């Protein structure tokens, strides 16, 4: 471990950011899993609930992009995959 003050502070900042980034990514993964499970559960298919889950997930992704946790293109790709999943489900049910 270095005794240089700037190195110590840089380590503290990087650890703080790592914890914050991990919490954002974990929340996005959890919400994504719940969303996919609700799409797969065809017995209780309620479009209003699914759209609310999708909206909450979009908000989390947008927040992570604005905070710099995710790259803009990564966030867009995640949202496109989620939108495609609900579109495929609607096509199957029709």
Gaussian input, Z-matrix of N, CA and C with variables (Angstrom, degrees):
# hf/3-21g

backbone

0 1
 N
 C     1     B1
 C     2     B2     1     A1
 N     3     B3     2     A2     1     D1
 C     4     B4     3     A3     2     D2
 C     5     B5     4     A4     3     D3
 N     6     B6     5     A5     4     D4
 C     7     B7     6     A6     5     D5
 C     8     B8     7     A7     6     D6
 N     9     B9     8     A8     7     D7
 C    10    B10     9     A9     8     D8
 C    11    B11    10    A10     9     D9
 N    12    B12    11    A11    10    D10
 C    13    B13    12    A12    11    D11
 C    14    B14    13    A13    12    D12
 N    15    B15    14    A14    13    D13
 C    16    B16    15    A15    14    D14
 C    17    B17    16    A16    15    D15
 N    18    B18    17    A17    16    D16
 C    19    B19    18    A18    17    D17
 C    20    B20    19    A19    18    D18
 N    21    B21    20    A20    19    D19
 C    22    B22    21    A21    20    D20
 C    23    B23    22    A22    21    D21
 N    24    B24    23    A23    22    D22
 C    25    B25    24    A24    23    D23
 C    26    B26    25    A25    24    D24
 N    27    B27    26    A26    25    D25
 C    28    B28    27    A27    26    D26
 C    29    B29    28    A28    27    D27
 N    30    B30    29    A29    28    D28
 C    31    B31    30    A30    29    D29
 C    32    B32    31    A31    30    D30
 N    33    B33    32    A32    31    D31
 C    34    B34    33    A33    32    D32
 C    35    B35    34    A34    33    D33
 N    36    B36    35    A35    34    D34
 C    37    B37    36    A36    35    D35
 C    38    B38    37    A37    36    D36
 N    39    B39    38    A38    37    D37
 C    40    B40    39    A39    38    D38
 C    41    B41    40    A40    39    D39
 N    42    B42    41    A41    40    D40
 C    43    B43    42    A42    41    D41
 C    44    B44    43    A43    42    D42
 N    45    B45    44    A44    43    D43
 C    46    B46    45    A45    44    D44
 C    47    B47    46    A46    45    D45
 N    48    B48    47    A47    46    D46
 C    49    B49    48    A48    47    D47
 C    50    B50    49    A49    48    D48
 N    51    B51    50    A50    49    D49
 C    52    B52    51    A51    50    D50
 C    53    B53    52    A52    51    D51
 N    54    B54    53    A53    52    D52
 C    55    B55    54    A54    53    D53
 C    56    B56    55    A55    54    D54
 N    57    B57    56    A56    55    D55
 C    58    B58    57    A57    56    D56
 C    59    B59    58    A58    57    D57
 N    60    B60    59    A59    58    D58
 C    61    B61    60    A60    59    D59
 C    62    B62    61    A61    60    D60
 N    63    B63    62    A62    61    D61
 C    64    B64    63    A63    62    D62
 C    65    B65    64    A64    63    D63
 N    66    B66    65    A65    64    D64
 C    67    B67    66    A66    65    D65
 C    68    B68    67    A67    66    D66
 N    69    B69    68    A68    67    D67
 C    70    B70    69    A69    68    D68
 C    71    B71    70    A70    69    D69
 N    72    B72    71    A71    70    D70
 C    73    B73    72    A72    71    D71
 C    74    B74    73    A73    72    D72
 N    75    B75    74    A74    73    D73
 C    76    B76    75    A75    74    D74
 C    77    B77    76    A76    75    D75
 N    78    B78    77    A77    76    D76
 C    79    B79    78    A78    77    D77
 C    80    B80    79    A79    78    D78
 N    81    B81    80    A80    79    D79
 C    82    B82    81    A81    80    D80
 C    83    B83    82    A82    81    D81
 N    84    B84    83    A83    82    D82
 C    85    B85    84    A84    83    D83
 C    86    B86    85    A85    84    D84
 N    87    B87    86    A86    85    D85
 C    88    B88    87    A87    86    D86
 C    89    B89    88    A88    87    D87
 N    90    B90    89    A89    88    D88
 C    91    B91    90    A90    89    D89
 C    92    B92    91    A91    90    D90
 N    93    B93    92    A92    91    D91
 C    94    B94    93    A93    92    D92
 C    95    B95    94    A94    93    D93
 N    96    B96    95    A95    94    D94
 C    97    B97    96    A96    95    D95
 C    98    B98    97    A97    96    D96
 N    99    B99    98    A98    97    D97
 C   100   B100    99    A99    98    D98
 C   101   B101   100   A100    99    D99
 N   102   B102   101   A101   100   D100
 C   103   B103   102   A102   101   D101
 C   104   B104   103   A103   102   D102
 N   105   B105   104   A104   103   D103
 C   106   B106   105   A105   104   D104
 C   107   B107   106   A106   105   D105
 N   108   B108   107   A107   106   D106
 C   109   B109   108   A108   107   D107
 C   110   B110   109   A109   108   D108
 N   111   B111   110   A110   109   D109
 C   112   B112   111   A111   110   D110
 C   113   B113   112   A112   111   D111
 N   114   B114   113   A113   112   D112
 C   115   B115   114   A114   113   D113
 C   116   B116   115   A115   114   D114
 N   117   B117   116   A116   115   D115
 C   118   B118   117   A117   116   D116
 C   119   B119   118   A118   117   D117
 N   120   B120   119   A119   118   D118
 C   121   B121   120   A120   119   D119
 C   122   B122   121   A121   120   D120
 N   123   B123   122   A122   121   D121
 C   124   B124   123   A123   122   D122
 C   125   B125   124   A124   123   D123
 N   126   B126   125   A125   124   D124
 C   127   B127   126   A126   125   D125
 C   128   B128   127   A127   126   D126
 N   129   B129   128   A128   127   D127
 C   130   B130   129   A129   128   D128
 C   131   B131   130   A130   129   D129
 N   132   B132   131   A131   130   D130
 C   133   B133   132   A132   131   D131
 C   134   B134   133   A133   132   D132
 N   135   B135   134   A134   133   D133
 C   136   B136   135   A135   134   D134
 C   137   B137   136   A136   135   D135
 N   138   B138   137   A137   136   D136
 C   139   B139   138   A138   137   D137
 C   140   B140   139   A139   138   D138
 N   141   B141   140   A140   139   D139
 C   142   B142   141   A141   140   D140
 C   143   B143   142   A142   141   D141
 N   144   B144   143   A143   142   D142
 C   145   B145   144   A144   143   D143
 C   146   B146   145   A145   144   D144
 N   147   B147   146   A146   145   D145
 C   148   B148   147   A147   146   D146
 C   149   B149   148   A148   147   D147
 N   150   B150   149   A149   148   D148
 C   151   B151   150   A150   149   D149
 C   152   B152   151   A151   150   D150
 N   153   B153   152   A152   151   D151
 C   154   B154   153   A153   152   D152
 C   155   B155   154   A154   153   D153
 N   156   B156   155   A155   154   D154
 C   157   B157   156   A156   155   D155
 C   158   B158   157   A157   156   D156
 N   159   B159   158   A158   157   D157
 C   160   B160   159   A159   158   D158
 C   161   B161   160   A160   159   D159
 N   162   B162   161   A161   160   D160
 C   163   B163   162   A162   161   D161
 C   164   B164   163   A163   162   D162
 N   165   B165   164   A164   163   D163
 C   166   B166   165   A165   164   D164
 C   167   B167   166   A166   165   D165
 N   168   B168   167   A167   166   D166
 C   169   B169   168   A168   167   D167
 C   170   B170   169   A169   168   D168
 N   171   B171   170   A170   169   D169
 C   172   B172   171   A171   170   D170
 C   173   B173   172   A172   171   D171
 N   174   B174   173   A173   172   D172
 C   175   B175   174   A174   173   D173
 C   176   B176   175   A175   174   D174
 N   177   B177   176   A176   175   D175
 C   178   B178   177   A177   176   D176
 C   179   B179   178   A178   177   D177
 N   180   B180   179   A179   178   D178
 C   181   B181   180   A180   179   D179
 C   182   B182   181   A181   180   D180
 N   183   B183   182   A182   181   D181
 C   184   B184   183   A183   182   D182
 C   185   B185   184   A184   183   D183
 N   186   B186   185   A185   184   D184
 C   187   B187   186   A186   185   D185
 C   188   B188   187   A187   186   D186
 N   189   B189   188   A188   187   D187
 C   190   B190   189   A189   188   D188
 C   191   B191   190   A190   189   D189
 N   192   B192   191   A191   190   D190
 C   193   B193   192   A192   191   D191
 C   194   B194   193   A193   192   D192
 N   195   B195   194   A194   193   D193
 C   196   B196   195   A195   194   D194
 C   197   B197   196   A196   195   D195
 N   198   B198   197   A197   196   D196
 C   199   B199   198   A198   197   D197
 C   200   B200   199   A199   198   D198
 N   201   B201   200   A200   199   D199
 C   202   B202   201   A201   200   D200
 C   203   B203   202   A202   201   D201
 N   204   B204   203   A203   202   D202
 C   205   B205   204   A204   203   D203
 C   206   B206   205   A205   204   D204
 N   207   B207   206   A206   205   D205
 C   208   B208   207   A207   206   D206
 C   209   B209   208   A208   207   D207
 N   210   B210   209   A209   208   D208
 C   211   B211   210   A210   209   D209
 C   212   B212   211   A211   210   D210
 N   213   B213   212   A212   211   D211
 C   214   B214   213   A213   212   D212
 C   215   B215   214   A214   213   D213
 N   216   B216   215   A215   214   D214
 C   217   B217   216   A216   215   D215
 C   218   B218   217   A217   216   D216
 N   219   B219   218   A218   217   D217
 C   220   B220   219   A219   218   D218
 C   221   B221   220   A220   219   D219
 N   222   B222   221   A221   220   D220
 C   223   B223   222   A222   221   D221
 C   224   B224   223   A223   222   D222
 N   225   B225   224   A224   223   D223
 C   226   B226   225   A225   224   D224
 C   227   B227   226   A226   225   D225
 N   228   B228   227   A227   226   D226
 C   229   B229   228   A228   227   D227
 C   230   B230   229   A229   228   D228
 N   231   B231   230   A230   229   D229
 C   232   B232   231   A231   230   D230
 C   233   B233   232   A232   231   D231
 N   234   B234   233   A233   232   D232
 C   235   B235   234   A234   233   D233
 C   236   B236   235   A235   234   D234
 N   237   B237   236   A236   235   D235
 C   238   B238   237   A237   236   D236
 C   239   B239   238   A238   237   D237
 N   240   B240   239   A239   238   D238
 C   241   B241   240   A240   239   D239
 C   242   B242   241   A241   240   D240
 N   243   B243   242   A242   241   D241
 C   244   B244   243   A243   242   D242
 C   245   B245   244   A244   243   D243
 N   246   B246   245   A245   244   D244
 C   247   B247   246   A246   245   D245
 C   248   B248   247   A247   246   D246
 N   249   B249   248   A248   247   D247
 C   250   B250   249   A249   248   D248
 C   251   B251   250   A250   249   D249
 N   252   B252   251   A251   250   D250
 C   253   B253   252   A252   251   D251
 C   254   B254   253   A253   252   D252
 N   255   B255   254   A254   253   D253
 C   256   B256   255   A255   254   D254
 C   257   B257   256   A256   255   D255
 N   258   B258   257   A257   256   D256
 C   259   B259   258   A258   257   D257
 C   260   B260   259   A259   258   D258
 N   261   B261   260   A260   259   D259
 C   262   B262   261   A261   260   D260
 C   263   B263   262   A262   261   D261
 N   264   B264   263   A263   262   D262
 C   265   B265   264   A264   263   D263
 C   266   B266   265   A265   264   D264
 N   267   B267   266   A266   265   D265
 C   268   B268   267   A267   266   D266
 C   269   B269   268   A268   267   D267
 N   270   B270   269   A269   268   D268
 C   271   B271   270   A270   269   D269
 C   272   B272   271   A271   270   D270
 N   273   B273   272   A272   271   D271
 C   274   B274   273   A273   272   D272
 C   275   B275   274   A274   273   D273
 N   276   B276   275   A275   274   D274
 C   277   B277   276   A276   275   D275
 C   278   B278   277   A277   276   D276
 N   279   B279   278   A278   277   D277
 C   280   B280   279   A279   278   D278
 C   281   B281   280   A280   279   D279

   B1=1.4623
   B2=1.5194
   B3=1.2950
   B4=1.4512
   B5=1.5295
   B6=1.3031
   B7=1.4555
   B8=1.5252
   B9=1.3115
   B10=1.4523
   B11=1.5369
   B12=1.3225
   B13=1.4598
   B14=1.5270
   B15=1.3121
   B16=1.4640
   B17=1.5310
   B18=1.3291
   B19=1.4626
   B20=1.5254
   B21=1.3055
   B22=1.4711
   B23=1.5274
   B24=1.3256
   B25=1.4633
   B26=1.5277
   B27=1.3237
   B28=1.4628
   B29=1.5298
   B30=1.3229
   B31=1.4664
   B32=1.5312
   B33=1.3282
   B34=1.4655
   B35=1.5234
   B36=1.3113
   B37=1.4606
   B38=1.5179
   B39=1.3256
   B40=1.4633
   B41=1.5226
   B42=1.3217
   B43=1.4634
   B44=1.5280
   B45=1.3245
   B46=1.4600
   B47=1.5288
   B48=1.3252
   B49=1.4574
   B50=1.5224
   B51=1.3162
   B52=1.4595
   B53=1.5284
   B54=1.3339
   B55=1.4729
   B56=1.5214
   B57=1.3261
   B58=1.4588
   B59=1.5292
   B60=1.3198
   B61=1.4633
   B62=1.5239
   B63=1.3294
   B64=1.4512
   B65=1.5250
   B66=1.3284
   B67=1.4639
   B68=1.5307
   B69=1.3394
   B70=1.4613
   B71=1.5238
   B72=1.3358
   B73=1.4607
   B74=1.5242
   B75=1.3149
   B76=1.4592
   B77=1.5290
   B78=1.3146
   B79=1.4640
   B80=1.5281
   B81=1.3238
   B82=1.4640
   B83=1.5195
   B84=1.3242
   B85=1.4645
   B86=1.5240
   B87=1.3267
   B88=1.4586
   B89=1.5215
   B90=1.3276
   B91=1.4605
   B92=1.5311
   B93=1.3251
   B94=1.4624
   B95=1.5200
   B96=1.3273
   B97=1.4614
   B98=1.5250
   B99=1.3308
   B100=1.4667
   B101=1.5278
   B102=1.3197
   B103=1.4655
   B104=1.5269
   B105=1.3176
   B106=1.4682
   B107=1.5231
   B108=1.3287
   B109=1.4681
   B110=1.5191
   B111=1.3137
   B112=1.4604
   B113=1.5261
   B114=1.3336
   B115=1.4668
   B116=1.5229
   B117=1.3264
   B118=1.4642
   B119=1.5201
   B120=1.3350
   B121=1.4585
   B122=1.5268
   B123=1.3203
   B124=1.4639
   B125=1.5214
   B126=1.3408
   B127=1.4640
   B128=1.5220
   B129=1.3012
   B130=1.4673
   B131=1.5292
   B132=1.2976
   B133=1.4580
   B134=1.5293
   B135=1.3089
   B136=1.4545
   B137=1.5314
   B138=1.3005
   B139=1.4596
   B140=1.5286
   B141=1.3251
   B142=1.4689
   B143=1.5278
   B144=1.3396
   B145=1.4609
   B146=1.5216
   B147=1.3246
   B148=1.4595
   B149=1.5245
   B150=1.3231
   B151=1.4631
   B152=1.5249
   B153=1.3380
   B154=1.4664
   B155=1.5241
   B156=1.3291
   B157=1.4617
   B158=1.5267
   B159=1.3182
   B160=1.4585
   B161=1.5310
   B162=1.3179
   B163=1.4631
   B164=1.5250
   B165=1.3272
   B166=1.4648
   B167=1.5203
   B168=1.3118
   B169=1.4622
   B170=1.5292
   B171=1.3207
   B172=1.4683
   B173=1.5333
   B174=1.3262
   B175=1.4657
   B176=1.5217
   B177=1.3394
   B178=1.4660
   B179=1.5218
   B180=1.3217
   B181=1.4659
   B182=1.5251
   B183=1.3327
   B184=1.4634
   B185=1.5259
   B186=1.3291
   B187=1.4627
   B188=1.5275
   B189=1.3369
   B190=1.4614
   B191=1.5220
   B192=1.3276
   B193=1.4639
   B194=1.5215
   B195=1.3252
   B196=1.4632
   B197=1.5251
   B198=1.3351
   B199=1.4597
   B200=1.5221
   B201=1.3314
   B202=1.4562
   B203=1.5165
   B204=1.3176
   B205=1.4598
   B206=1.5220
   B207=1.3248
   B208=1.4546
   B209=1.5291
   B210=1.3101
   B211=1.4582
   B212=1.5259
   B213=1.3068
   B214=1.4669
   B215=1.5246
   B216=1.3199
   B217=1.4604
   B218=1.5290
   B219=1.3204
   B220=1.4616
   B221=1.5285
   B222=1.3250
   B223=1.4553
   B224=1.5207
   B225=1.3142
   B226=1.4615
   B227=1.5195
   B228=1.3286
   B229=1.4640
   B230=1.5252
   B231=1.3333
   B232=1.4648
   B233=1.5327
   B234=1.3235
   B235=1.4639
   B236=1.5188
   B237=1.3135
   B238=1.4665
   B239=1.5259
   B240=1.3234
   B241=1.4688
   B242=1.5220
   B243=1.3325
   B244=1.4658
   B245=1.5292
   B246=1.3158
   B247=1.4687
   B248=1.5224
   B249=1.3226
   B250=1.4637
   B251=1.5304
   B252=1.3260
   B253=1.4697
   B254=1.5270
   B255=1.3232
   B256=1.4806
   B257=1.5315
   B258=1.3287
   B259=1.4646
   B260=1.5151
   B261=1.3239
   B262=1.4569
   B263=1.5270
   B264=1.3383
   B265=1.4639
   B266=1.5243
   B267=1.3280
   B268=1.4696
   B269=1.5261
   B270=1.3382
   B271=1.4555
   B272=1.5442
   B273=1.3299
   B274=1.4698
   B275=1.5164
   B276=1.3383
   B277=1.4599
   B278=1.5373
   B279=1.3230
   B280=1.4738
   B281=1.5009
   A1=108.48
   A2=115.38
   A3=121.43
   A4=110.66
   A5=114.82
   A6=119.86
   A7=111.19
   A8=116.22
   A9=121.65
   A10=108.52
   A11=117.00
   A12=122.26
   A13=111.70
   A14=116.99
   A15=119.25
   A16=111.10
   A17=116.85
   A18=120.42
   A19=110.13
   A20=116.53
   A21=121.11
   A22=109.93
   A23=116.32
   A24=120.17
   A25=110.82
   A26=117.17
   A27=120.83
   A28=110.50
   A29=117.68
   A30=121.75
   A31=110.90
   A32=116.56
   A33=120.08
   A34=110.96
   A35=116.91
   A36=121.34
   A37=110.45
   A38=117.03
   A39=119.53
   A40=111.37
   A41=118.53
   A42=121.08
   A43=111.31
   A44=116.65
   A45=120.62
   A46=110.43
   A47=116.14
   A48=120.28
   A49=111.21
   A50=117.30
   A51=121.21
   A52=110.46
   A53=116.70
   A54=120.28
   A55=111.35
   A56=116.66
   A57=120.62
   A58=110.94
   A59=116.34
   A60=120.74
   A61=110.73
   A62=117.21
   A63=120.80
   A64=110.85
   A65=117.63
   A66=119.72
   A67=110.82
   A68=117.37
   A69=120.28
   A70=111.00
   A71=115.93
   A72=120.08
   A73=111.44
   A74=116.68
   A75=120.80
   A76=110.64
   A77=117.12
   A78=120.69
   A79=110.71
   A80=116.21
   A81=119.86
   A82=110.30
   A83=117.31
   A84=120.73
   A85=111.19
   A86=117.27
   A87=121.33
   A88=111.12
   A89=116.52
   A90=120.29
   A91=111.39
   A92=116.75
   A93=120.16
   A94=110.70
   A95=116.75
   A96=120.21
   A97=111.18
   A98=116.73
   A99=120.35
   A100=110.94
   A101=116.67
   A102=121.92
   A103=110.85
   A104=116.73
   A105=120.90
   A106=110.54
   A107=116.95
   A108=119.96
   A109=111.16
   A110=117.75
   A111=119.96
   A112=110.81
   A113=117.26
   A114=120.08
   A115=110.53
   A116=116.03
   A117=120.46
   A118=112.55
   A119=116.82
   A120=121.04
   A121=108.42
   A122=116.86
   A123=121.79
   A124=112.65
   A125=118.01
   A126=119.95
   A127=111.12
   A128=116.37
   A129=120.40
   A130=110.02
   A131=116.66
   A132=121.44
   A133=110.15
   A134=116.02
   A135=122.18
   A136=107.20
   A137=115.85
   A138=119.57
   A139=112.51
   A140=116.72
   A141=119.15
   A142=110.76
   A143=116.57
   A144=119.70
   A145=111.79
   A146=115.90
   A147=119.93
   A148=110.58
   A149=116.85
   A150=119.78
   A151=111.63
   A152=117.09
   A153=119.68
   A154=110.72
   A155=116.69
   A156=119.91
   A157=110.88
   A158=115.84
   A159=120.13
   A160=110.89
   A161=116.01
   A162=120.45
   A163=111.09
   A164=117.14
   A165=120.99
   A166=110.71
   A167=116.02
   A168=120.64
   A169=110.67
   A170=117.06
   A171=120.89
   A172=110.71
   A173=116.31
   A174=119.96
   A175=111.22
   A176=116.53
   A177=120.22
   A178=110.78
   A179=116.22
   A180=119.84
   A181=110.14
   A182=116.96
   A183=120.70
   A184=111.53
   A185=116.14
   A186=120.52
   A187=110.25
   A188=116.51
   A189=120.07
   A190=111.05
   A191=117.10
   A192=120.51
   A193=109.94
   A194=116.87
   A195=119.34
   A196=111.84
   A197=117.97
   A198=121.67
   A199=112.37
   A200=116.64
   A201=119.49
   A202=113.71
   A203=117.37
   A204=120.89
   A205=109.60
   A206=116.70
   A207=122.59
   A208=108.84
   A209=115.66
   A210=120.42
   A211=109.09
   A212=116.15
   A213=121.64
   A214=111.61
   A215=117.06
   A216=120.68
   A217=111.54
   A218=116.80
   A219=120.73
   A220=109.82
   A221=117.02
   A222=120.65
   A223=111.90
   A224=116.63
   A225=120.56
   A226=111.13
   A227=116.49
   A228=120.44
   A229=111.08
   A230=116.61
   A231=120.17
   A232=111.06
   A233=116.67
   A234=120.31
   A235=111.56
   A236=117.26
   A237=120.61
   A238=110.82
   A239=116.78
   A240=120.70
   A241=110.19
   A242=116.88
   A243=120.87
   A244=111.03
   A245=116.39
   A246=120.02
   A247=110.60
   A248=116.34
   A249=120.17
   A250=110.65
   A251=116.92
   A252=120.88
   A253=110.67
   A254=117.10
   A255=119.11
   A256=109.96
   A257=117.26
   A258=119.68
   A259=110.59
   A260=118.17
   A261=121.72
   A262=111.05
   A263=116.00
   A264=120.05
   A265=110.94
   A266=116.77
   A267=120.73
   A268=110.90
   A269=117.07
   A270=120.55
   A271=110.88
   A272=116.09
   A273=120.07
   A274=111.31
   A275=116.11
   A276=119.46
   A277=112.28
   A278=116.99
   A279=119.48
   A280=112.53
   D1=134.37
   D2=-178.01
   D3=-77.05
   D4=154.31
   D5=175.83
   D6=-102.72
   D7=-0.02
   D8=178.72
   D9=-69.94
   D10=128.73
   D11=-175.03
   D12=-63.00
   D13=-41.08
   D14=-177.99
   D15=-67.94
   D16=-33.71
   D17=178.52
   D18=-69.62
   D19=-40.89
   D20=179.01
   D21=-62.54
   D22=-45.42
   D23=179.46
   D24=-64.68
   D25=-40.72
   D26=178.97
   D27=-61.41
   D28=-40.12
   D29=177.47
   D30=-64.16
   D31=-42.99
   D32=178.80
   D33=-62.15
   D34=-42.68
   D35=-179.67
   D36=-66.19
   D37=-42.32
   D38=-179.49
   D39=-66.76
   D40=-36.59
   D41=176.85
   D42=-68.01
   D43=-38.87
   D44=177.07
   D45=-62.71
   D46=-45.75
   D47=179.98
   D48=-66.50
   D49=-35.79
   D50=179.23
   D51=-63.01
   D52=-42.97
   D53=178.14
   D54=-64.26
   D55=-42.49
   D56=179.90
   D57=-65.45
   D58=-44.78
   D59=179.73
   D60=-62.44
   D61=-40.99
   D62=-179.41
   D63=-63.97
   D64=-37.44
   D65=-179.83
   D66=-67.76
   D67=-39.55
   D68=177.13
   D69=-63.58
   D70=-48.14
   D71=-177.79
   D72=-64.76
   D73=-38.21
   D74=179.19
   D75=-65.40
   D76=-41.95
   D77=179.35
   D78=-63.76
   D79=-40.48
   D80=179.48
   D81=-65.17
   D82=-43.11
   D83=179.52
   D84=-64.05
   D85=-41.61
   D86=180.00
   D87=-63.77
   D88=-47.70
   D89=179.50
   D90=-64.04
   D91=-35.85
   D92=178.63
   D93=-64.84
   D94=-43.72
   D95=179.18
   D96=-62.39
   D97=-43.03
   D98=178.84
   D99=-63.81
   D100=-39.14
   D101=179.49
   D102=-64.86
   D103=-46.44
   D104=179.95
   D105=-64.41
   D106=-40.27
   D107=177.77
   D108=-64.14
   D109=-38.45
   D110=179.00
   D111=-68.67
   D112=-31.75
   D113=176.22
   D114=-69.19
   D115=-37.91
   D116=-178.53
   D117=-74.76
   D118=-23.08
   D119=-179.63
   D120=-82.83
   D121=89.38
   D122=-173.91
   D123=-77.72
   D124=-13.36
   D125=-179.43
   D126=-69.92
   D127=-37.76
   D128=-177.39
   D129=-113.11
   D130=50.18
   D131=-177.20
   D132=-77.46
   D133=100.73
   D134=178.65
   D135=-117.78
   D136=109.80
   D137=-173.00
   D138=-63.72
   D139=-30.82
   D140=179.99
   D141=-66.59
   D142=-43.65
   D143=178.64
   D144=-65.43
   D145=-39.58
   D146=179.91
   D147=-64.80
   D148=-41.09
   D149=179.14
   D150=-67.99
   D151=-33.79
   D152=175.64
   D153=-66.18
   D154=-40.95
   D155=177.06
   D156=-63.88
   D157=-41.65
   D158=179.25
   D159=-63.61
   D160=-40.14
   D161=178.87
   D162=-63.74
   D163=-43.88
   D164=178.83
   D165=-63.38
   D166=-38.94
   D167=179.48
   D168=-67.35
   D169=-42.19
   D170=176.43
   D171=-59.59
   D172=-41.52
   D173=179.96
   D174=-62.38
   D175=-43.02
   D176=179.44
   D177=-63.57
   D178=-42.68
   D179=-179.44
   D180=-64.93
   D181=-44.27
   D182=179.40
   D183=-62.87
   D184=-38.82
   D185=178.80
   D186=-65.02
   D187=-41.95
   D188=179.33
   D189=-65.20
   D190=-36.95
   D191=177.98
   D192=-67.21
   D193=-42.42
   D194=-178.24
   D195=-68.27
   D196=-29.28
   D197=178.30
   D198=-82.81
   D199=-9.69
   D200=179.44
   D201=88.93
   D202=9.59
   D203=179.33
   D204=-73.60
   D205=-41.80
   D206=177.68
   D207=-115.19
   D208=149.08
   D209=173.48
   D210=-73.34
   D211=153.05
   D212=-177.31
   D213=-56.77
   D214=-44.35
   D215=-179.27
   D216=-68.21
   D217=-35.02
   D218=178.17
   D219=-64.65
   D220=-43.38
   D221=177.56
   D222=-63.62
   D223=-41.53
   D224=178.36
   D225=-64.07
   D226=-39.67
   D227=179.43
   D228=-64.94
   D229=-42.21
   D230=178.29
   D231=-61.70
   D232=-42.94
   D233=-179.76
   D234=-67.48
   D235=-36.54
   D236=178.93
   D237=-66.30
   D238=-38.91
   D239=178.58
   D240=-64.39
   D241=-40.75
   D242=179.82
   D243=-67.00
   D244=-41.00
   D245=179.14
   D246=-66.42
   D247=-37.83
   D248=178.91
   D249=-65.59
   D250=-36.13
   D251=-179.75
   D252=-63.04
   D253=-43.84
   D254=-179.60
   D255=-72.36
   D256=-33.39
   D257=178.09
   D258=-66.63
   D259=-41.49
   D260=178.12
   D261=-63.97
   D262=-37.41
   D263=179.08
   D264=-65.05
   D265=-41.17
   D266=179.24
   D267=-65.98
   D268=-36.84
   D269=179.30
   D270=-68.25
   D271=-37.73
   D272=179.33
   D273=-67.00
   D274=-40.43
   D275=-176.15
   D276=-75.11
   D277=-20.25
   D278=-179.18
   D279=-76.07

